[in-house]
């Protein structure tokens, strides 16, 4: 479909997604480096999450991708085009903000149509495009509703519809679900994942929520203090953290110092643990004891399991699971999760009782004690 206004012609057909190349990007504010020599390639159609704690540089990176801030050094490429100095309105991007940024005096339909008006799309083309966008976010028939009548989840969907109504090749999202309650946020994560599958647009998503990034992404870029520390698929990021920071930041894990006792073995006190993974070549080591990988075992243990002995220090009921804290023999207090059903509860001794924990060698994750 072509929509013509005076001498401007806009192609309203489905656009192919675009690859993004970030090359040597840095942002300096005096001596402070918000981003420090960041390079990253994002494939066409990929859902890439930028994950990190507050101050890690993820929002700064998104702002530069959108053209809302300028880098101190480096370049941004959309496909073969250098867009480093291109203003936001010429980048062809859809943006979803954390606070929705809807116009309260406009109807839902007028909000969604706003990018079409800004791009001087003929009014005759608006209705079909707005309907299509609202249908995609499951808000068909809401065109005449006031924004004030909508729930938080519905407002977020309107913001999404506005971002996709003009068929952008790239969609940027800045923590768009952070204001929603837990249940709605988790539901929206699944819906956003499905929407990305239908649209196929390249998507860059900023979040500090590890589970959100793991749920939605094709790949995750983890940032710390303005630098990329690991870029990987959700599974590899979780199962194969490359350093101490990633191991501690992704999921729930207790990091415990261990001694190297062989090419594939480490020890905690008198307990020797074997790993099927390659150990770091040198330096002090840590084991990342992920809460869901530890299981209650008999003192004799299942054949092949690594065994850790300890004493139950505390048990906290958290609904679907129990979080159990155990004082390891020759080590610190660690925690693990146990299902809260009858059988699961029955395996946990009273506080002060002896307990044996099992860890499979393939789940025995050893990382360098040096920070990433």
DONUVO-122566 format. One record per residue (C-alpha): x, y, z. Coordinates in steps of 0.2 Angstrom, whole numbers, plus 5000, padded with zeros to 4 digits. Layout:
! DONUVO-122566
<guvex <X; Y; Z>> ...
//
This chain:
! DONUVO-122566
<guvex <5000; 5000; 5000>> <guvex <5006; 5017; 4995>> <guvex <5000; 5033; 5004>> <guvex <5004; 5050; 4996>> <guvex <5004; 5067; 5003>> <guvex <5010; 5080; 4991>> <guvex <5027; 5075; 4985>> <guvex <5030; 5062; 4999>> <guvex <5028; 5044; 4996>> <guvex <5027; 5032; 5010>> <guvex <5028; 5013; 5008>> <guvex <5016; 5005; 5020>> <guvex <5020; 4987; 5016>> <guvex <5028; 4975; 5028>> <guvex <5046; 4980; 5029>> <guvex <5060; 4968; 5031>> <guvex <5069; 4969; 5048>> <guvex <5087; 4977; 5049>> <guvex <5103; 4971; 5056>> <guvex <5112; 4983; 5068>> <guvex <5131; 4985; 5070>> <guvex <5137; 4994; 5085>> <guvex <5156; 4998; 5083>> <guvex <5168; 5004; 5096>> <guvex <5154; 5015; 5105>> <guvex <5159; 5025; 5120>> <guvex <5150; 5039; 5130>> <guvex <5160; 5050; 5142>> <guvex <5154; 5063; 5154>> <guvex <5170; 5070; 5160>> <guvex <5180; 5056; 5168>> <guvex <5164; 5045; 5169>> <guvex <5162; 5032; 5156>> <guvex <5144; 5028; 5153>> <guvex <5149; 5016; 5139>> <guvex <5167; 5010; 5136>> <guvex <5171; 5004; 5118>> <guvex <5156; 4993; 5116>> <guvex <5154; 4983; 5100>> <guvex <5139; 4972; 5096>> <guvex <5131; 4965; 5081>> <guvex <5112; 4961; 5081>> <guvex <5105; 4950; 5067>> <guvex <5090; 4955; 5057>> <guvex <5074; 4950; 5066>> <guvex <5083; 4946; 5082>> <guvex <5076; 4950; 5099>> <guvex <5091; 4956; 5109>> <guvex <5090; 4961; 5127>> <guvex <5102; 4973; 5136>> <guvex <5103; 4967; 5154>> <guvex <5112; 4974; 5168>> <guvex <5111; 4983; 5185>> <guvex <5107; 5001; 5187>> <guvex <5121; 5012; 5180>> <guvex <5128; 4998; 5168>> <guvex <5125; 5008; 5152>> <guvex <5110; 4999; 5145>> <guvex <5099; 5014; 5144>> <guvex <5113; 5025; 5137>> <guvex <5116; 5012; 5123>> <guvex <5097; 5011; 5119>> <guvex <5097; 5031; 5118>> <guvex <5111; 5031; 5106>> <guvex <5103; 5017; 5095>> <guvex <5087; 5028; 5095>> <guvex <5097; 5044; 5091>> <guvex <5091; 5053; 5107>> <guvex <5110; 5054; 5112>> <guvex <5126; 5056; 5103>> <guvex <5141; 5045; 5106>> <guvex <5158; 5052; 5111>> <guvex <5166; 5039; 5099>> <guvex <5161; 5025; 5088>> <guvex <5147; 5022; 5076>> <guvex <5130; 5014; 5073>> <guvex <5125; 5005; 5057>> <guvex <5108; 5000; 5052>> <guvex <5112; 4987; 5038>> <guvex <5124; 4996; 5026>> <guvex <5119; 5014; 5032>> <guvex <5129; 5023; 5045>> <guvex <5116; 5032; 5056>> <guvex <5127; 5038; 5070>> <guvex <5122; 5056; 5066>> <guvex <5105; 5053; 5059>> <guvex <5091; 5061; 5069>> <guvex <5078; 5050; 5078>> <guvex <5064; 5054; 5066>> <guvex <5074; 5048; 5051>> <guvex <5079; 5031; 5058>> <guvex <5063; 5022; 5055>> <guvex <5062; 5015; 5073>> <guvex <5048; 5012; 5084>> <guvex <5050; 5016; 5103>> <guvex <5041; 5010; 5118>> <guvex <5045; 5019; 5134>> <guvex <5044; 5014; 5152>> <guvex <5030; 5026; 5156>> <guvex <5020; 5023; 5140>> <guvex <5021; 5041; 5135>> <guvex <5003; 5041; 5129>> <guvex <4993; 5057; 5125>> <guvex <4979; 5058; 5138>> <guvex <4968; 5070; 5128>> <guvex <4968; 5058; 5113>> <guvex <4958; 5042; 5110>> <guvex <4967; 5025; 5109>> <guvex <4965; 5027; 5090>> <guvex <4972; 5044; 5089>> <guvex <4987; 5039; 5100>> <guvex <4991; 5024; 5088>> <guvex <4989; 5035; 5073>> <guvex <5001; 5048; 5079>> <guvex <5016; 5041; 5071>> <guvex <5007; 5040; 5054>> <guvex <5002; 5059; 5056>> <guvex <5020; 5063; 5060>> <guvex <5026; 5054; 5044>> <guvex <5013; 5063; 5034>> <guvex <5004; 5047; 5029>> <guvex <4988; 5050; 5020>> <guvex <4973; 5050; 5032>> <guvex <4964; 5038; 5021>> <guvex <4977; 5025; 5026>> <guvex <4976; 5027; 5044>> <guvex <4961; 5017; 5049>> <guvex <4967; 5001; 5042>> <guvex <4984; 5003; 5049>> <guvex <4977; 5007; 5066>> <guvex <4965; 4993; 5066>> <guvex <4979; 4981; 5061>> <guvex <4991; 4987; 5075>> <guvex <4977; 4986; 5088>> <guvex <4972; 4968; 5082>> <guvex <4990; 4963; 5084>> <guvex <4990; 4968; 5102>> <guvex <4973; 4961; 5105>> <guvex <4964; 4978; 5107>> <guvex <4953; 4977; 5092>> <guvex <4938; 4989; 5094>> <guvex <4947; 5000; 5107>> <guvex <4949; 5014; 5094>> <guvex <4937; 5026; 5102>> <guvex <4941; 5023; 5120>> <guvex <4949; 5036; 5131>> <guvex <4966; 5032; 5138>> <guvex <4960; 5036; 5155>> <guvex <4948; 5021; 5154>> <guvex <4962; 5009; 5151>> <guvex <4971; 4998; 5164>> <guvex <4990; 4998; 5165>> <guvex <4992; 4982; 5154>> <guvex <4980; 4990; 5141>> <guvex <4990; 5006; 5140>> <guvex <5006; 4996; 5138>> <guvex <4998; 4987; 5123>> <guvex <4992; 5004; 5115>> <guvex <5010; 5010; 5117>> <guvex <5016; 4994; 5108>> <guvex <5003; 4997; 5094>> <guvex <5009; 5015; 5092>> <guvex <5027; 5008; 5090>> <guvex <5023; 4996; 5077>> <guvex <5009; 5004; 5067>> <guvex <5021; 5011; 5053>> <guvex <5030; 4994; 5051>> <guvex <5047; 4999; 5058>> <guvex <5062; 4988; 5054>> <guvex <5069; 4991; 5072>> <guvex <5059; 4992; 5088>> <guvex <5067; 4999; 5104>> <guvex <5059; 4995; 5121>> <guvex <5065; 5004; 5137>> <guvex <5059; 4993; 5152>> <guvex <5041; 4994; 5146>> <guvex <5034; 4981; 5159>> <guvex <5043; 4987; 5174>> <guvex <5027; 4997; 5180>> <guvex <5016; 4982; 5179>> <guvex <5012; 4970; 5193>> <guvex <5021; 4953; 5194>> <guvex <5007; 4942; 5186>> <guvex <5003; 4955; 5172>> <guvex <5021; 4957; 5169>> <guvex <5024; 4939; 5166>> <guvex <5009; 4937; 5155>> <guvex <5015; 4952; 5144>> <guvex <5032; 4944; 5143>> <guvex <5024; 4929; 5134>> <guvex <5013; 4940; 5123>> <guvex <5028; 4951; 5118>> <guvex <5038; 4936; 5113>> <guvex <5023; 4930; 5103>> <guvex <5021; 4947; 5095>> <guvex <5039; 4948; 5090>> <guvex <5037; 4931; 5082>> <guvex <5023; 4938; 5071>> <guvex <5031; 4954; 5067>> <guvex <5049; 4949; 5064>> <guvex <5056; 4966; 5067>> <guvex <5073; 4967; 5075>> <guvex <5070; 4972; 5093>> <guvex <5082; 4979; 5107>> <guvex <5075; 4977; 5124>> <guvex <5082; 4985; 5140>> <guvex <5078; 4977; 5157>> <guvex <5086; 4974; 5174>> <guvex <5075; 4959; 5176>> <guvex <5085; 4943; 5173>> <guvex <5070; 4931; 5171>> <guvex <5062; 4943; 5159>> <guvex <5077; 4943; 5148>> <guvex <5079; 4924; 5149>> <guvex <5060; 4922; 5144>> <guvex <5060; 4934; 5129>> <guvex <5076; 4935; 5121>> <guvex <5086; 4926; 5106>> <guvex <5102; 4933; 5114>> <guvex <5106; 4943; 5129>> <guvex <5120; 4956; 5131>> <guvex <5125; 4958; 5149>> <guvex <5133; 4975; 5153>> <guvex <5143; 4981; 5169>> <guvex <5150; 4998; 5171>> <guvex <5148; 5003; 5153>> <guvex <5156; 4987; 5146>> <guvex <5149; 4971; 5138>> <guvex <5154; 4956; 5149>> <guvex <5145; 4942; 5140>> <guvex <5133; 4941; 5125>> <guvex <5125; 4924; 5123>> <guvex <5109; 4914; 5121>> <guvex <5098; 4913; 5137>> <guvex <5103; 4895; 5140>> <guvex <5121; 4897; 5137>> <guvex <5122; 4913; 5148>> <guvex <5113; 4904; 5162>> <guvex <5122; 4887; 5160>> <guvex <5139; 4894; 5155>> <guvex <5143; 4911; 5164>> <guvex <5160; 4917; 5159>> <guvex <5164; 4926; 5175>> <guvex <5160; 4930; 5193>> <guvex <5149; 4944; 5189>> <guvex <5138; 4935; 5176>> <guvex <5137; 4920; 5188>> <guvex <5131; 4930; 5202>> <guvex <5119; 4942; 5192>> <guvex <5109; 4929; 5182>> <guvex <5097; 4918; 5192>> <guvex <5100; 4913; 5211>> <guvex <5117; 4907; 5215>> <guvex <5128; 4906; 5230>> <guvex <5147; 4909; 5225>> <guvex <5158; 4898; 5236>> <guvex <5177; 4898; 5235>> <guvex <5184; 4881; 5230>> <guvex <5201; 4874; 5229>> <guvex <5208; 4866; 5213>> <guvex <5212; 4848; 5215>> <guvex <5213; 4842; 5197>> <guvex <5209; 4846; 5179>> <guvex <5191; 4843; 5182>> <guvex <5189; 4843; 5201>> <guvex <5188; 4856; 5215>> <guvex <5185; 4854; 5234>> <guvex <5175; 4863; 5248>> <guvex <5182; 4857; 5264>> <guvex <5183; 4838; 5263>> <guvex <5170; 4837; 5249>> <guvex <5178; 4834; 5232>> <guvex <5166; 4839; 5217>> <guvex <5169; 4834; 5199>> <guvex <5163; 4845; 5184>> <guvex <5160; 4840; 5166>> <guvex <5165; 4858; 5161>> <guvex <5182; 4865; 5158>> <guvex <5189; 4874; 5173>> <guvex <5197; 4891; 5171>> <guvex <5215; 4889; 5167>> <guvex <5222; 4899; 5181>> <guvex <5219; 4909; 5197>> <guvex <5207; 4907; 5211>> <guvex <5190; 4898; 5208>> <guvex <5172; 4899; 5214>> <guvex <5158; 4887; 5212>> <guvex <5141; 4894; 5207>> <guvex <5128; 4884; 5217>> <guvex <5112; 4888; 5208>> <guvex <5097; 4886; 5220>> <guvex <5087; 4874; 5208>> <guvex <5102; 4863; 5204>> <guvex <5104; 4856; 5221>> <guvex <5094; 4841; 5227>> <guvex <5092; 4832; 5243>> <guvex <5101; 4816; 5243>> <guvex <5104; 4801; 5254>> <guvex <5121; 4801; 5264>> <guvex <5127; 4787; 5253>> <guvex <5122; 4797; 5238>> <guvex <5116; 4793; 5220>> <guvex <5130; 4786; 5209>> <guvex <5139; 4800; 5200>> <guvex <5132; 4814; 5211>> <guvex <5144; 4827; 5220>> <guvex <5139; 4827; 5238>> <guvex <5139; 4841; 5251>> <guvex <5136; 4839; 5269>> <guvex <5128; 4852; 5280>> <guvex <5115; 4857; 5293>> <guvex <5098; 4865; 5290>> <guvex <5100; 4883; 5296>> <guvex <5083; 4890; 5291>> <guvex <5068; 4886; 5280>> <guvex <5057; 4900; 5272>> <guvex <5040; 4896; 5264>> <guvex <5038; 4905; 5247>> <guvex <5022; 4897; 5240>> <guvex <5027; 4886; 5226>> <guvex <5044; 4882; 5234>> <guvex <5054; 4882; 5250>> <guvex <5070; 4891; 5251>> <guvex <5081; 4881; 5262>> <guvex <5097; 4888; 5270>> <guvex <5111; 4876; 5275>> <guvex <5127; 4878; 5284>> <guvex <5140; 4868; 5274>> <guvex <5153; 4857; 5282>> <guvex <5169; 4866; 5280>> <guvex <5160; 4880; 5270>> <guvex <5148; 4895; 5271>> <guvex <5129; 4895; 5272>> <guvex <5121; 4892; 5255>> <guvex <5103; 4891; 5249>> <guvex <5093; 4880; 5238>> <guvex <5075; 4878; 5232>> <guvex <5064; 4863; 5236>> <guvex <5046; 4860; 5230>> <guvex <5033; 4864; 5243>> <guvex <5022; 4849; 5239>> <guvex <5020; 4835; 5252>> <guvex <5035; 4825; 5246>> <guvex <5046; 4840; 5245>> <guvex <5043; 4846; 5262>> <guvex <5045; 4828; 5269>> <guvex <5064; 4828; 5263>> <guvex <5069; 4843; 5273>> <guvex <5074; 4840; 5291>> <guvex <5070; 4852; 5305>> <guvex <5081; 4867; 5308>> <guvex <5098; 4860; 5315>> <guvex <5096; 4843; 5307>> <guvex <5109; 4835; 5296>> <guvex <5106; 4836; 5277>> <guvex <5116; 4830; 5262>> <guvex <5114; 4839; 5245>> <guvex <5118; 4832; 5228>> <guvex <5124; 4841; 5213>> <guvex <5127; 4833; 5196>> <guvex <5144; 4836; 5188>> <guvex <5136; 4844; 5173>> <guvex <5128; 4856; 5184>> <guvex <5144; 4860; 5193>> <guvex <5148; 4877; 5187>> <guvex <5166; 4884; 5191>> <guvex <5171; 4902; 5187>> <guvex <5186; 4913; 5190>> <guvex <5185; 4922; 5206>> <guvex <5191; 4938; 5197>> <guvex <5177; 4950; 5193>> <guvex <5170; 4951; 5176>> 
//
